[in-house]
Amino acid sequence: MATLTQGAITVQEFSDRNALVVFTANKFGTELNFGEKTSRPYIGIAMEAQTAPSAIDDPKFGDITLSPDQPRHEQIRYHFSY
């Protein structure tokens, strides 16, 4: 789904979900404290594998129907290297 790299650090995200939502911390200021460090713009990113919101109306995303008698399993894996 995604690969993020900064210097020698790489994070890869793999999933059988059909969408990836990305949140960034672009508008952070210095008002948050993280232990001994404070926040700043562009300090973080979050990636969430999920079902595409438009999948209900778009068949290219596959069948997203949830049935009570059929359990469904989705997998998300991360690989970190540094």
Buried (B, 14 or more C-beta within 10 A) or exposed (E): BEEEEEEEEEBBBBBEBBBBEEEEBEEBEEEEEEEEEEBEEEBEBEBEBBBBEEBEEEEEBEEEEEEEEEEEEEEBEEEEEE
